[in-house]
Amino acid sequence: MRAIRGLWRWRRNPLRRTTDLVEAWVAMAALLLVLVAAPVVGAWVGSAAQDALRESVRQQRLDRHLVEATVVKKADSSPLDPDPETSSARDSHNRVLANWKGPDGTEQQGTVMAALESPQAGDRFTLWTDEQGRIVGRPLDTATATTHAVLAGFGAAAACAGLVEGSRRLVLWRMVRRRYARWDLAWSQAGPDWGRTGTGS
């Protein structure tokens, strides 16, 4: 709104300088870009992210399989724990040595995290594996993919608006510096006797 008011104010003002008009036009252009370009960029980035994430979801659903594992025994604290004394009880209780069969039929064994409160030998639980039976993370679901795409769109729109506003401020800063340089030049040309009565006459 300030940009529109600025343009209207400088429309026929006799005190208007060229830089005042340019400043108002720059503000108006920045406002239009923020209102139009930023949402378009956000929508485009969000749509592209959504397509890529949908493909990732589809691929992960093909590549990852939920298999049933059997607890062999409760595992000791991980040697990677920096301080076993301060490790959470949840981590040590849920770490088990387990057997499972991969989708290709191969028998696998390893130390994994089980969603069991007090694992005992023979307890069963599920985990995600790849085609060869190696442990992988849970596949991305559609709702999470959509959330990531929306966040990417909002982030891109905000970045675009920030870039436009930063460019506007840079242009105005350059214009103000140029204006001050002109004022300094005019002041130095007026000389040190400017304003004294009778000087130069």
SULHU-V645808 format. One record per residue. N is the residue number from 1. RES is the residue in one letter. BURIAL is # if it has 9 or more other C-alpha atoms within 8 Angstrom, else .. Layout:
BEGIN
N:RES:BURIAL + N:RES:BURIAL
END
This chain:
BEGIN
1:M:. + 2:R:. + 3:A:# + 4:I:# + 5:R:. + 6:G:# + 7:L:# + 8:W:. + 9:R:. + 10:W:# + 11:R:. + 12:R:. + 13:N:. + 14:P:. + 15:L:. + 16:R:# + 17:R:. + 18:T:. + 19:T:. + 20:D:# + 21:L:# + 22:V:. + 23:E:# + 24:A:# + 25:W:# + 26:V:# + 27:A:# + 28:M:# + 29:A:. + 30:A:# + 31:L:# + 32:L:# + 33:L:# + 34:V:# + 35:L:. + 36:V:. + 37:A:# + 38:A:# + 39:P:# + 40:V:# + 41:V:# + 42:G:# + 43:A:# + 44:W:# + 45:V:# + 46:G:# + 47:S:# + 48:A:. + 49:A:# + 50:Q:# + 51:D:. + 52:A:. + 53:L:# + 54:R:# + 55:E:. + 56:S:# + 57:V:# + 58:R:. + 59:Q:. + 60:Q:# + 61:R:# + 62:L:. + 63:D:. + 64:R:# + 65:H:# + 66:L:. + 67:V:# + 68:E:# + 69:A:# + 70:T:# + 71:V:# + 72:V:# + 73:K:# + 74:K:# + 75:A:# + 76:D:. + 77:S:. + 78:S:. + 79:P:. + 80:L:. + 81:D:. + 82:P:. + 83:D:. + 84:P:. + 85:E:. + 86:T:. + 87:S:# + 88:S:. + 89:A:. + 90:R:. + 91:D:# + 92:S:# + 93:H:# + 94:N:# + 95:R:# + 96:V:# + 97:L:# + 98:A:# + 99:N:# + 100:W:# + 101:K:# + 102:G:# + 103:P:# + 104:D:. + 105:G:. + 106:T:# + 107:E:. + 108:Q:# + 109:Q:. + 110:G:. + 111:T:# + 112:V:. + 113:M:. + 114:A:# + 115:A:. + 116:L:. + 117:E:. + 118:S:. + 119:P:# + 120:Q:# + 121:A:# + 122:G:. + 123:D:. + 124:R:. + 125:F:# + 126:T:. + 127:L:# + 128:W:# + 129:T:# + 130:D:# + 131:E:# + 132:Q:# + 133:G:# + 134:R:# + 135:I:. + 136:V:. + 137:G:. + 138:R:. + 139:P:. + 140:L:# + 141:D:. + 142:T:. + 143:A:. + 144:T:. + 145:A:# + 146:T:# + 147:T:. + 148:H:# + 149:A:# + 150:V:# + 151:L:# + 152:A:# + 153:G:# + 154:F:# + 155:G:# + 156:A:# + 157:A:# + 158:A:# + 159:A:. + 160:C:# + 161:A:# + 162:G:. + 163:L:. + 164:V:# + 165:E:# + 166:G:. + 167:S:. + 168:R:# + 169:R:. + 170:L:. + 171:V:. + 172:L:# + 173:W:. + 174:R:. + 175:M:# + 176:V:. + 177:R:. + 178:R:. + 179:R:. + 180:Y:. + 181:A:. + 182:R:. + 183:W:. + 184:D:. + 185:L:. + 186:A:. + 187:W:. + 188:S:. + 189:Q:. + 190:A:. + 191:G:. + 192:P:. + 193:D:. + 194:W:. + 195:G:. + 196:R:. + 197:T:. + 198:G:. + 199:T:. + 200:G:. + 201:S:.
END
